[in-house]
Amino acid sequence: MGRNALSLLAEGQDLEAFIEAIKAGNILKRLKELGYLQSFLGL
């Protein structure tokens, strides 16, 4: 753990899913599902 969304994206992990979520307009939902939202908010 301890890795945030930016580091994950920088490493290219789940990048395709991230892009697809943006395209689908469900980015916040997808971020929450992936646990990225908690990283962004520091929760």
C-alpha positions in Angstrom: 0.0 0.0 0.0 1.0 3.6 0.4 1.0 4.2 -3.4 -1.3 6.9 -4.6 -3.2 7.2 -7.9 -0.6 9.4 -9.5 2.2 6.9 -8.8 0.0 4.1 -10.1 -0.8 6.0 -13.3 2.9 6.9 -13.7 3.7 3.2 -13.6 1.0 2.6 -16.2 -1.0 0.3 -13.9 -4.7 0.1 -14.8 -4.2 3.0 -17.2 -6.5 1.5 -19.8 -9.3 1.2 -17.2 -8.6 4.7 -16.0 -8.9 6.1 -19.6 -12.1 4.0 -20.2 -13.6 5.4 -17.1 -13.0 8.9 -18.2 -14.5 8.2 -21.6 -17.5 6.6 -20.0 -18.1 9.7 -17.8 -17.9 7.6 -14.6 -14.5 8.7 -13.5 -15.4 9.5 -9.9 -17.2 6.2 -9.5 -14.3 4.3 -11.1 -11.8 6.1 -8.9 -13.8 5.2 -5.8 -14.0 1.5 -6.9 -10.3 1.4 -7.5 -9.6 3.1 -4.1 -7.9 6.0 -5.8 -10.4 8.5 -4.4 -9.4 7.7 -0.9 -5.8 8.3 -1.9 -6.6 11.7 -3.4 -8.6 12.7 -0.3 -6.1 11.3 2.1 -8.7 9.0 3.8 
